[in-house]
Amino acid sequence: DENHLTPPGFTSRDVLIHFDWISADIRAASLLSGDSVLAHSFVDSDPYVHMVDAINRDSQTKITREECKLLLLKSINSMDFNSVALSKIFTTLGNWIMQCRKITSGDGYLETLLQRRFRTKHAKNPLAVLNGVMQGSVAHGMQLSFRRAWEKIGNRLVAEIYDSLVVVSHPDPNEINATINMIAEIMLHPFEGIIDSNPAFPLKVSIGKKWKKWK
């Protein structure tokens, strides 16, 4: 609140634009597992909204989006492929996690989207290997996006926070729109030219003049 971070040539009158991937880890998991239902859930909304619709359709007890989010994340982070989330809704993801658990229970390894290997013998436990390939895949995409964004806008790129980028723009609407179009195109397809399928990563864009005060 007391300090304003700006690159050279910009002032506190300028705006920050926040580009944030939606459920990046889960999107990576949909690609790694080949779960078409999970992948399609990103088209109209996100996996948690899809779960709300699937569970509430046949139940008298209604569940919220936040409860679904917690359920899915707990299921993945405990590698519980027998949970409702992984056995009834995202079954291909559940089968993949089951295979991952078998592989990592020995001296096996899992691979990221760009085939970086995470080995059981180098990890604390099988879950660390699973998280490694999911988060590692997101990291690949972010490294590619960061480089391409830097090549386009240079030091207007203020920060990278795991699965999001923050850039600065003068408050001119034309410049803001041009910046959004430019960076969004990069982040929507981070693996363009790298992976033949060129998978899309859904994105939320927000704007504000102060850090984390964007809308």
C-alpha positions as CSV (number, residue, x, y, z in Angstrom):
1,D,0.0,0.0,0.0
2,E,2.9,2.4,0.7
3,N,5.0,1.5,-2.3
4,H,4.3,1.5,-6.0
5,L,6.3,-0.7,-8.3
6,T,6.7,0.6,-11.8
7,P,9.1,-0.1,-14.6
8,P,11.1,2.8,-16.2
9,G,8.8,5.2,-18.1
10,F,5.7,4.4,-16.0
11,T,4.1,6.1,-13.0
12,S,1.4,5.3,-10.4
13,R,-1.2,6.7,-12.9
14,D,-0.7,3.6,-15.1
15,V,-2.5,0.3,-14.8
16,L,-1.5,-3.2,-14.0
17,I,-3.0,-6.0,-16.1
18,H,-3.1,-9.5,-14.5
19,F,-3.3,-12.6,-16.7
20,D,-4.2,-15.6,-14.7
21,W,-4.6,-19.2,-15.9
22,I,-7.8,-20.8,-14.6
23,S,-7.0,-24.0,-12.6
24,A,-3.7,-24.5,-14.4
25,D,-2.7,-27.6,-12.5
26,I,-6.0,-29.3,-13.3
27,R,-5.8,-28.3,-17.0
28,A,-2.3,-29.9,-17.1
29,A,-3.8,-33.0,-15.4
30,S,-6.5,-33.2,-18.1
31,L,-3.8,-33.2,-20.8
32,L,-1.5,-35.7,-19.0
33,S,-4.4,-38.1,-18.3
34,G,-6.2,-37.6,-21.6
35,D,-9.5,-37.1,-19.8
36,S,-11.8,-35.7,-22.4
37,V,-14.6,-34.9,-19.9
38,L,-12.2,-32.9,-17.7
39,A,-10.7,-31.2,-20.8
40,H,-14.2,-30.2,-22.1
41,S,-15.2,-28.8,-18.7
42,F,-12.9,-25.9,-19.4
43,V,-14.8,-25.0,-22.5
44,D,-17.9,-23.6,-20.9
45,S,-16.7,-23.0,-17.3
46,D,-14.3,-25.0,-15.2
47,P,-14.0,-28.5,-13.6
48,Y,-15.7,-27.4,-10.4
49,V,-18.8,-26.0,-12.0
50,H,-19.0,-29.2,-14.1
51,M,-18.9,-31.2,-10.8
52,V,-21.7,-29.1,-9.3
53,D,-23.9,-29.9,-12.2
54,A,-23.0,-33.6,-12.2
55,I,-23.5,-34.1,-8.5
56,N,-26.5,-31.9,-7.9
57,R,-28.4,-33.4,-10.9
58,D,-29.0,-36.6,-9.0
59,S,-28.9,-35.5,-5.4
60,Q,-31.3,-33.9,-3.0
61,T,-28.4,-32.5,-1.0
62,K,-26.9,-29.6,-3.1
63,I,-23.2,-29.0,-3.1
64,T,-21.4,-25.7,-3.9
65,R,-18.6,-24.9,-6.3
66,E,-16.2,-24.3,-3.4
67,E,-17.1,-27.7,-1.9
68,C,-16.5,-29.3,-5.3
69,K,-13.2,-27.6,-5.7
70,L,-12.1,-28.9,-2.3
71,L,-13.4,-32.4,-3.1
72,L,-11.5,-32.6,-6.4
73,L,-8.2,-31.2,-5.0
74,K,-8.3,-33.5,-2.0
75,S,-9.0,-36.5,-4.3
76,I,-6.0,-35.6,-6.4
77,N,-3.7,-34.7,-3.6
78,S,-4.5,-37.9,-1.7
79,M,-4.4,-39.9,-5.0
80,D,-7.8,-41.3,-4.0
81,F,-9.0,-42.6,-7.3
82,N,-12.0,-44.2,-5.5
83,S,-13.5,-40.8,-4.6
84,V,-16.7,-39.6,-6.3
85,A,-14.7,-37.0,-8.2
86,L,-12.4,-39.5,-9.8
87,S,-14.5,-42.7,-10.0
88,K,-17.8,-41.1,-11.1
89,I,-17.1,-37.8,-12.8
90,F,-13.5,-37.6,-14.1
91,T,-13.0,-41.3,-14.5
92,T,-10.1,-41.2,-17.0
93,L,-8.3,-38.9,-14.6
94,G,-9.0,-41.4,-11.8
95,N,-7.6,-44.3,-13.9
96,W,-4.5,-42.2,-14.7
97,I,-3.9,-41.4,-11.1
98,M,-4.3,-45.1,-10.3
99,Q,-1.6,-46.0,-12.8
100,C,0.6,-43.2,-11.5
101,R,0.3,-44.6,-8.0
102,K,1.3,-48.1,-9.3
103,I,4.3,-46.7,-11.2
104,T,5.5,-44.5,-8.4
105,S,5.1,-47.3,-5.7
106,G,8.2,-48.8,-7.2
107,D,11.3,-47.2,-8.8
108,G,9.3,-45.7,-11.7
109,Y,8.9,-42.2,-13.0
110,L,6.3,-39.9,-14.5
111,E,6.8,-37.3,-17.3
112,T,5.6,-33.8,-17.8
113,L,4.0,-32.6,-21.0
114,L,7.5,-31.8,-22.3
115,Q,8.8,-35.2,-21.1
116,R,10.8,-34.0,-18.1
117,R,11.0,-37.1,-15.8
118,F,10.2,-37.1,-12.1
119,R,11.5,-40.2,-10.4
120,T,10.3,-41.8,-7.2
121,K,13.7,-42.3,-5.8
122,H,14.3,-38.5,-5.9
123,A,11.0,-37.6,-4.3
124,K,9.5,-37.7,-0.7
125,N,6.6,-39.9,-1.8
126,P,4.4,-40.8,-4.8
127,L,2.3,-37.7,-4.4
128,A,5.4,-35.5,-4.8
129,V,6.0,-37.2,-8.2
130,L,2.4,-36.6,-9.3
131,N,2.6,-33.0,-8.2
132,G,5.9,-32.7,-9.9
133,V,4.6,-33.6,-13.3
134,M,1.4,-31.5,-13.0
135,Q,3.2,-28.4,-11.7
136,G,6.2,-29.0,-13.9
137,S,3.9,-29.0,-16.9
138,V,2.5,-25.6,-15.8
139,A,6.0,-24.3,-15.3
140,H,7.0,-25.3,-18.8
141,G,4.0,-23.3,-20.2
142,M,4.8,-20.3,-18.0
143,Q,8.5,-20.3,-19.0
144,L,7.5,-20.3,-22.7
145,S,4.9,-17.6,-22.1
146,F,7.3,-15.5,-20.0
147,R,9.9,-15.6,-22.8
148,R,7.5,-14.7,-25.6
149,A,5.9,-11.9,-23.5
150,W,9.3,-10.4,-22.8
151,E,10.1,-10.5,-26.5
152,K,6.9,-8.5,-27.2
153,I,6.8,-6.0,-24.4
154,G,10.2,-6.0,-22.6
155,N,10.3,-4.4,-19.2
156,R,6.5,-3.8,-19.2
157,L,6.4,-7.3,-17.8
158,V,6.4,-6.6,-14.1
159,A,6.1,-10.1,-12.5
160,E,5.4,-13.8,-12.8
161,I,3.5,-15.5,-10.0
162,Y,3.4,-19.2,-10.6
163,D,0.5,-19.4,-13.2
164,S,0.0,-15.7,-13.9
165,L,1.7,-12.7,-15.4
166,V,1.4,-9.0,-14.4
167,V,2.2,-6.3,-17.0
168,V,1.9,-2.6,-16.9
169,S,0.2,-0.3,-19.5
170,H,-0.5,3.4,-19.8
171,P,-4.2,4.0,-19.1
172,D,-5.0,4.6,-22.8
173,P,-7.9,2.2,-23.8
174,N,-6.3,1.4,-27.1
175,E,-3.0,0.4,-25.5
176,I,-4.8,-1.6,-22.8
177,N,-6.7,-3.5,-25.5
178,A,-3.7,-4.1,-27.6
179,T,-1.7,-5.4,-24.6
180,I,-4.5,-7.7,-23.6
181,N,-4.9,-9.1,-27.1
182,M,-1.1,-9.6,-27.4
183,I,-0.4,-11.3,-24.1
184,A,-3.7,-13.3,-23.9
185,E,-2.9,-14.9,-27.3
186,I,0.5,-16.0,-25.9
187,M,-0.9,-17.4,-22.7
188,L,-4.0,-19.0,-24.2
189,H,-1.7,-21.3,-26.3
190,P,1.6,-21.5,-24.3
191,F,2.8,-24.7,-26.2
192,E,2.2,-23.4,-29.7
193,G,4.9,-24.8,-31.9
194,I,6.0,-27.1,-29.2
195,I,3.1,-29.6,-28.9
196,D,1.3,-30.5,-32.1
197,S,-2.2,-30.4,-30.5
198,N,-1.5,-26.8,-29.3
199,P,-3.7,-27.1,-26.2
200,A,-5.6,-24.0,-24.9
201,F,-5.2,-22.9,-21.3
202,P,-8.3,-20.8,-20.3
203,L,-7.4,-17.4,-18.9
204,K,-8.8,-14.7,-16.7
205,V,-7.8,-11.1,-17.3
206,S,-8.1,-8.4,-14.7
207,I,-7.0,-4.7,-14.4
208,G,-6.2,-2.4,-11.5
209,K,-3.9,0.4,-10.4
210,K,-2.7,-1.3,-7.2
211,W,-1.2,-4.7,-6.6
212,K,-4.0,-7.3,-6.1
213,K,-6.7,-4.6,-6.4
214,W,-7.6,-5.6,-9.9
215,K,-11.1,-6.5,-11.2
